[in-house]
Amino acid sequence: MHNFKKLDIWINSLEFSKFIYLKTAQFPKEEQFGLTSQMRRSSVSIVSNIAEGSGRGSDKEFIRFLEISIASSFESETQLILFKELNYLSLEYFDKLENELQSIQKMIFGFKKNLLK
């Protein structure tokens, strides 16, 4: 069992999710139940699956939750691209968020690789 609160992947994913919540609060109200809701759910799924997996009984189970987390990160990345295309995000914010998300993805892949050893 891992203490998820001490994992850098969890800490960074939590920060990413918080930023998504703050930024999407500024999006048009007509997106509240559409893209805003979907982006919030996918970003929360990243951090939540890391936490849930850390409490499982084996590394094999943890790896399964890390795979769900990485899939949610790709979903979030797709939504970021759509936000940029719809001009809901400036190029500057998009680049910052995409870089952060790609860093989280690399960390998850690396952590998963270490658990497989």
Contacts in CASP RR format, 6 or more apart in sequence:
PFRMAT RR
TARGET T0000
AUTHOR 0000-0000-0000
METHOD contacts of the structure
MODEL  1
MHNFKKLDIWINSLEFSKFIYLKTAQFPKEEQFGLTSQMRRSSVSIVSNI
AEGSGRGSDKEFIRFLEISIASSFESETQLILFKELNYLSLEYFDKLENE
LQSIQKMIFGFKKNLLK
1 54 0 8 1.000
1 55 0 8 1.000
1 56 0 8 1.000
1 57 0 8 1.000
2 54 0 8 1.000
2 55 0 8 1.000
2 62 0 8 1.000
3 54 0 8 1.000
4 10 0 8 1.000
4 50 0 8 1.000
4 51 0 8 1.000
4 53 0 8 1.000
4 54 0 8 1.000
4 55 0 8 1.000
5 11 0 8 1.000
7 50 0 8 1.000
7 54 0 8 1.000
7 111 0 8 1.000
8 107 0 8 1.000
9 50 0 8 1.000
9 104 0 8 1.000
9 107 0 8 1.000
9 108 0 8 1.000
9 111 0 8 1.000
10 47 0 8 1.000
10 50 0 8 1.000
10 51 0 8 1.000
10 54 0 8 1.000
12 100 0 8 1.000
12 103 0 8 1.000
12 104 0 8 1.000
12 107 0 8 1.000
13 43 0 8 1.000
13 46 0 8 1.000
13 47 0 8 1.000
13 50 0 8 1.000
13 69 0 8 1.000
13 104 0 8 1.000
14 47 0 8 1.000
15 100 0 8 1.000
16 43 0 8 1.000
16 46 0 8 1.000
16 47 0 8 1.000
16 97 0 8 1.000
16 100 0 8 1.000
16 101 0 8 1.000
16 104 0 8 1.000
17 40 0 8 1.000
17 43 0 8 1.000
17 44 0 8 1.000
17 46 0 8 1.000
17 47 0 8 1.000
19 97 0 8 1.000
19 100 0 8 1.000
20 39 0 8 1.000
20 40 0 8 1.000
20 43 0 8 1.000
20 76 0 8 1.000
20 97 0 8 1.000
21 40 0 8 1.000
21 43 0 8 1.000
23 89 0 8 1.000
23 93 0 8 1.000
23 97 0 8 1.000
24 31 0 8 1.000
24 36 0 8 1.000
24 39 0 8 1.000
24 40 0 8 1.000
27 35 0 8 1.000
27 36 0 8 1.000
27 83 0 8 1.000
27 88 0 8 1.000
28 88 0 8 1.000
31 88 0 8 1.000
35 79 0 8 1.000
35 82 0 8 1.000
35 83 0 8 1.000
35 86 0 8 1.000
35 88 0 8 1.000
38 79 0 8 1.000
39 76 0 8 1.000
39 79 0 8 1.000
39 80 0 8 1.000
39 83 0 8 1.000
42 72 0 8 1.000
42 73 0 8 1.000
42 75 0 8 1.000
42 76 0 8 1.000
42 79 0 8 1.000
43 72 0 8 1.000
43 76 0 8 1.000
45 68 0 8 1.000
45 69 0 8 1.000
45 72 0 8 1.000
45 75 0 8 1.000
46 69 0 8 1.000
46 72 0 8 1.000
46 73 0 8 1.000
46 76 0 8 1.000
46 104 0 8 1.000
47 69 0 8 1.000
49 65 0 8 1.000
49 66 0 8 1.000
49 68 0 8 1.000
49 69 0 8 1.000
49 72 0 8 1.000
50 65 0 8 1.000
50 66 0 8 1.000
50 69 0 8 1.000
50 108 0 8 1.000
52 65 0 8 1.000
53 61 0 8 1.000
53 62 0 8 1.000
53 64 0 8 1.000
53 65 0 8 1.000
53 66 0 8 1.000
54 62 0 8 1.000
54 65 0 8 1.000
55 62 0 8 1.000
56 62 0 8 1.000
56 64 0 8 1.000
56 65 0 8 1.000
59 115 0 8 1.000
59 116 0 8 1.000
62 115 0 8 1.000
63 112 0 8 1.000
63 115 0 8 1.000
63 116 0 8 1.000
66 108 0 8 1.000
66 111 0 8 1.000
66 112 0 8 1.000
66 115 0 8 1.000
67 112 0 8 1.000
69 108 0 8 1.000
70 105 0 8 1.000
70 108 0 8 1.000
70 109 0 8 1.000
70 112 0 8 1.000
73 101 0 8 1.000
73 104 0 8 1.000
73 105 0 8 1.000
73 108 0 8 1.000
74 105 0 8 1.000
76 101 0 8 1.000
77 98 0 8 1.000
77 101 0 8 1.000
77 102 0 8 1.000
77 105 0 8 1.000
80 89 0 8 1.000
80 94 0 8 1.000
80 97 0 8 1.000
80 98 0 8 1.000
80 101 0 8 1.000
81 94 0 8 1.000
83 89 0 8 1.000
83 94 0 8 1.000
84 91 0 8 1.000
84 94 0 8 1.000
89 97 0 8 1.000
END
